Amino acid sequence: MKILFTKNIDHNIISKELGEDIGVDCIEVIKTQPIMISPFELKNYSLIFTSVNGVNAFFKNRFKPNEDFTAKNYNKIYCVGEKTKRALRKHGFGTFKVLKNAETLSRFIIGNCQHEQFLHFCGNLAINVLDKDLPLQNISYKKITIYNTEEINPLIPEKYHAAVFFSPSGVRSFARRNSLEGMKLFSIGETTSGELRNYTQKAIFTSEENTLTSIFELIRKEFGNRI
């Protein structure tokens, strides 16, 4: 059996999680590049991060949040996913609230944070859930594009029993030149699954959390004794 992962993952981690007998290829289908901008004052703003790339580009641009909650103008930090939370922690910052995807974050903000002003540091292909929903509720929201995502559109002639997808842009990049048929499809989170449904009527196995651990659990459960 052979599985395609549409991003580079340490093969030692894959072997530990899925065993030595399974065949795995890791092929990048997108690439990202930080955009260098001049850092500006963040006071009075709550900050939103929906990806690890957004976090890394933010700090590469030398932004300096104020996390001292005793200060008048400290920055609340909201993020999507445990990986994004861990990336913030690596830079020495905690999070005020962590949600599993942009949709649940949007609902939380609308229900609980009407009077805050938000800056969302993200990529050029970020889904438009927040910038569509929040202004309709008269919530101050601005998207700051801080990295570019390029869809590589590789042609992959190899046949696989399954493919694993990690982002809507990764799905689009793969599907442009390759078929989704004949494989079991695994997706990290509902947002990515939603993009897959634009290209296939097949069942999609969606992880409950946006983590590698959750994806590996899903693969083991589906393939059972074959792994």
Secondary structure as UniProt FT lines:
FT   STRAND          2..5
FT   HELIX           11..18
FT   STRAND          23..26
FT   STRAND          30..34
FT   TURN            43..44
FT   STRAND          45..49
FT   HELIX           52..60
FT   TURN            61..62
FT   TURN            69..70
FT   TURN            72..73
FT   STRAND          77..80
FT   HELIX           82..90
FT   TURN            91..92
FT   STRAND          97..99
FT   HELIX           102..112
FT   TURN            114..115
FT   STRAND          117..123
FT   TURN            124..125
FT   HELIX           129..133
FT   HELIX           135..137
FT   STRAND          140..151
FT   STRAND          162..165
FT   HELIX           168..175
FT   TURN            176..177
FT   TURN            181..182
FT   STRAND          184..187
FT   HELIX           190..196
FT   TURN            197..199
FT   STRAND          204..206
FT   HELIX           212..223
FT   HELIX           224..226
//
